[in-house]
Amino acid sequence: MSFSSTIQVIKVEKEERTARSGDAYEHFAARCILLDDNGNVETVGMLSSRVITPELRDKVTLGTFRATFALLVPDWGKEAGKITAMLTGLVPAPPAGKQPQQPAPAKA
């Protein structure tokens, strides 16, 4: 099952961290606003690296996007056995109320 939503990424966190074990890892998270179909704020939250595939992380930048998600049940970490939404696609979207410009009609 997949679904889509409009999100506005307002902050991207990307840094090298050290686990308790001493191993280094890359922390990645995106602070987002979830928008309804009219561009109004539904809620604010975070997409962590656990729910963003590595190949999509470079596409997560500040801006407004049409995001697609798929439901999955991870078998690892704190989320093991929980139904979770995984980000599967990200396409830039115009801000609410602004439609992409249409080309001018050709003159006859």
C-alpha positions as CSV (number, residue, x, y, z in Angstrom):
1,M,0.0,0.0,0.0
2,S,1.3,3.4,-0.8
3,F,0.0,6.9,-0.3
4,S,1.2,10.5,-0.8
5,S,1.2,13.7,1.1
6,T,2.5,17.2,0.7
7,I,5.3,18.1,3.1
8,Q,7.4,21.2,3.6
9,V,11.0,20.4,4.8
10,I,12.0,23.2,7.1
11,K,15.3,21.8,8.5
12,V,17.7,19.0,7.5
13,E,20.0,17.5,10.1
14,K,23.0,15.6,8.8
15,E,26.0,14.9,11.1
16,E,28.4,12.3,12.1
17,R,27.7,10.8,15.6
18,T,29.2,8.2,17.8
19,A,27.1,5.3,19.2
20,R,27.5,4.0,22.8
21,S,29.6,1.2,21.3
22,G,32.0,3.7,20.0
23,D,31.1,3.1,16.3
24,A,30.6,6.2,14.1
25,Y,27.3,6.6,12.2
26,E,25.6,9.3,10.2
27,H,22.6,10.9,11.8
28,F,20.1,12.1,9.2
29,A,16.7,13.6,9.9
30,A,14.3,16.1,8.2
31,R,12.0,18.4,10.2
32,C,8.8,18.7,8.2
33,I,5.4,20.3,8.1
34,L,2.6,18.1,6.9
35,L,0.2,20.1,4.8
36,D,-3.4,19.4,3.8
37,D,-4.8,19.7,0.3
38,N,-5.4,23.4,0.8
39,G,-1.8,24.1,2.0
40,N,-2.8,24.4,5.7
41,V,-0.7,23.0,8.4
42,E,-1.9,19.5,9.6
43,T,1.0,18.8,12.0
44,V,4.8,19.1,12.4
45,G,7.1,16.2,12.8
46,M,10.4,14.5,11.8
47,L,11.4,12.0,9.2
48,S,14.4,10.1,10.6
49,S,16.9,8.1,8.7
50,R,15.1,5.0,9.7
51,V,12.2,5.9,7.4
52,I,14.2,7.5,4.5
53,T,16.0,5.2,2.2
54,P,19.7,6.2,1.7
55,E,19.2,6.9,-2.0
56,L,16.5,9.5,-1.2
57,R,18.5,11.4,1.5
58,D,20.3,13.5,-1.1
59,K,16.9,14.7,-2.5
60,V,15.7,15.8,0.9
61,T,16.3,19.5,1.0
62,L,14.5,22.6,2.2
63,G,11.3,23.1,0.2
64,T,7.8,21.8,-0.5
65,F,7.4,18.3,-1.9
66,R,4.8,15.7,-2.9
67,A,6.1,12.7,-0.8
68,T,5.1,9.1,-1.4
69,F,5.2,6.6,1.4
70,A,4.8,2.8,1.7
71,L,3.8,0.9,4.8
72,L,6.2,-1.7,6.2
73,V,7.0,-3.6,9.3
74,P,10.7,-3.4,10.2
75,D,12.4,-6.3,11.9
76,W,15.2,-4.1,13.4
77,G,15.6,-1.7,16.3
78,K,13.0,0.1,18.3
79,E,10.5,-0.1,15.5
80,A,10.6,-3.9,15.1
81,G,7.1,-5.2,14.6
82,K,5.5,-1.8,14.3
83,I,3.7,-0.7,11.1
84,T,5.8,2.3,9.9
85,A,5.6,4.6,6.9
86,M,8.8,4.6,4.7
87,L,9.5,7.5,2.4
88,T,9.7,6.1,-1.1
89,G,9.6,9.1,-3.4
90,L,10.0,12.9,-3.3
91,V,9.0,15.3,-6.1
92,P,9.2,19.1,-5.8
93,A,5.8,20.7,-5.5
94,P,4.7,24.3,-5.9
95,P,3.7,26.1,-2.7
96,A,0.0,25.9,-1.9
97,G,-2.2,28.2,-4.0
98,K,0.4,28.5,-6.7
99,Q,-0.1,26.5,-9.8
100,P,2.8,25.8,-12.2
101,Q,2.8,28.4,-15.0
102,Q,1.2,27.2,-18.2
103,P,2.8,28.2,-21.5
104,A,1.2,31.1,-23.3
105,P,-1.1,30.0,-26.1
106,A,0.5,30.2,-29.6
107,K,-0.5,33.2,-31.6
108,A,-2.2,32.4,-34.9
